[in-house]
Amino acid sequence: MIVVDTSVWISFFRGSSPGITAELRARLDRDEVALPAPVLVELLAGASRADAPKLKRVLSALPQWRPADATWTTIETWASWASARGQRFGIGDLLIGGIAAAHGAAVWSLDGDFERMNQLGFVRLFAP
């Protein structure tokens, strides 16, 4: 199972990268994609008023993962550990990474923050 970050979804919906579109379609067809709550919120927040209901309906077909109490403890530890090493991450990315880690899922993102999280051992990246 993989967690697809907002950056990949945006590329997919815009059709800006045929490779991303094809890979994500294949993963969706094989039921290999989970949707963390922060990604759902980011996508809906960026959608137009007209598109939001349809987008929410389409995305509701995916398994939706939410942070558990343990996720908050994990990301608090990560934030402290990263800060001590001069690294900073936004709460959204930490939540996405924490949710993925809790489920043993890889993260597919075009965002360099997840590469840094991978280097710190917080997340495992998906490389299509």
Summary of the structure (lengths in Angstrom):
residues: 128
radius of gyration: 14.5
end to end distance: 13.0
largest distance: 44.2
contacts: 365
relative contact order: 0.19
helix: 59%
strand: 10%
